Amino acid sequence: MNYTVRVIISSETQQLKKVFTKTLREFPEYSKKTLDFFSSDPYRTKMISLNMRIGTFAAGKLVAYLLAADPEGGVSWIYWLAVLKKYQGRGTGTALLDFFEKLCIKQGVHSIIFYSDKRNVAFYLRRGFKVIGLDEKSYFGPDAYIMKKLIQKPDEKKFLKE
């Protein structure tokens, strides 16, 4: 399948909101009450308003997204990465991560970090990430594996820009 990966623009925020809400149901480690919280405002608005919003599009339709905070000190923290179930296992998530890594390198990022549930760890390991820890009973209750990938050498000239 042919995908386009790019920054999600402001006019696509409603589409992101719908896909974000739909993909939340694919995280079985969270209770219904927590999932309801994630899909309600102000939490959902806070997440879909992060400055780094990358999407994978198939036939012009958003099918996957990555939401991250602005890099700080050469580190980029991913808050959410999700792919609609129908598009999983087709290279969609890999294309999203590849695009994000290239964008991070341009921004002087040397390290990408995020939390993953156990069922997705193998996917990230195949893409060069390492498990650097386990945060037991992490955010909102479930265990989370701390994933990290060094994508270039740290360089103060790159990450100490104003």
Solvent accessible surface area in square Angstrom, and as a share of the most:
residue,aa,sasa,rsa
1,M,145,0.65
2,N,139,0.71
3,Y,45,0.17
4,T,76,0.44
5,V,28,0.16
6,R,80,0.29
7,V,71,0.41
8,I,5,0.02
9,I,95,0.48
10,S,93,0.60
11,S,95,0.62
12,E,26,0.12
13,T,39,0.23
14,Q,114,0.51
15,Q,55,0.25
16,L,0,0.00
17,K,51,0.22
18,K,145,0.62
19,V,13,0.08
20,F,0,0.00
21,T,38,0.22
22,K,131,0.56
23,T,0,0.00
24,L,0,0.00
25,R,120,0.44
26,E,40,0.18
27,F,27,0.11
28,P,102,0.64
29,E,56,0.25
30,Y,45,0.17
31,S,64,0.42
32,K,145,0.62
33,K,172,0.73
34,T,22,0.13
35,L,16,0.08
36,D,55,0.29
37,F,94,0.39
38,F,2,0.01
39,S,16,0.11
40,S,46,0.30
41,D,74,0.38
42,P,112,0.70
43,Y,32,0.12
44,R,37,0.14
45,T,65,0.38
46,K,129,0.55
47,M,5,0.02
48,I,6,0.03
49,S,67,0.43
50,L,29,0.14
51,N,112,0.58
52,M,10,0.05
53,R,26,0.09
54,I,1,0.00
55,G,0,0.00
56,T,0,0.00
57,F,7,0.03
58,A,6,0.05
59,A,115,0.89
60,G,63,0.60
61,K,98,0.41
62,L,0,0.00
63,V,0,0.00
64,A,0,0.00
65,Y,0,0.00
66,L,0,0.00
67,L,0,0.00
68,A,0,0.00
69,A,27,0.21
70,D,76,0.39
71,P,41,0.26
72,E,143,0.64
73,G,41,0.39
74,G,2,0.02
75,V,47,0.27
76,S,0,0.00
77,W,76,0.27
78,I,6,0.03
79,Y,98,0.37
80,W,21,0.08
81,L,27,0.13
82,A,8,0.06
83,V,17,0.10
84,L,13,0.07
85,K,141,0.60
86,K,134,0.57
87,Y,14,0.05
88,Q,85,0.38
89,G,88,0.85
90,R,118,0.43
91,G,40,0.38
92,T,1,0.01
93,G,8,0.07
94,T,36,0.21
95,A,30,0.23
96,L,0,0.00
97,L,1,0.00
98,D,65,0.34
99,F,62,0.26
100,F,0,0.00
101,E,24,0.11
102,K,132,0.56
103,L,40,0.20
104,C,0,0.00
105,I,73,0.37
106,K,163,0.69
107,Q,74,0.33
108,G,2,0.02
109,V,0,0.00
110,H,22,0.10
111,S,1,0.01
112,I,0,0.00
113,I,27,0.14
114,F,9,0.04
115,Y,65,0.25
116,S,10,0.06
117,D,18,0.09
118,K,155,0.66
119,R,122,0.44
120,N,46,0.23
121,V,18,0.10
122,A,55,0.43
123,F,47,0.20
124,Y,15,0.06
125,L,87,0.43
126,R,168,0.61
127,R,61,0.22
128,G,41,0.40
129,F,4,0.02
130,K,141,0.60
131,V,61,0.35
132,I,94,0.48
133,G,24,0.23
134,L,82,0.41
135,D,44,0.23
136,E,122,0.55
137,K,153,0.65
138,S,16,0.10
139,Y,147,0.56
140,F,97,0.40
141,G,37,0.36
142,P,25,0.16
143,D,60,0.31
144,A,11,0.08
145,Y,48,0.18
146,I,39,0.20
147,M,0,0.00
148,K,56,0.24
149,K,41,0.17
150,L,121,0.60
151,I,27,0.14
152,Q,42,0.19
153,K,172,0.73
154,P,86,0.54
155,D,49,0.26
156,E,113,0.51
157,K,176,0.75
158,K,79,0.34
159,F,50,0.21
160,L,115,0.57
161,K,132,0.56
162,E,219,0.98
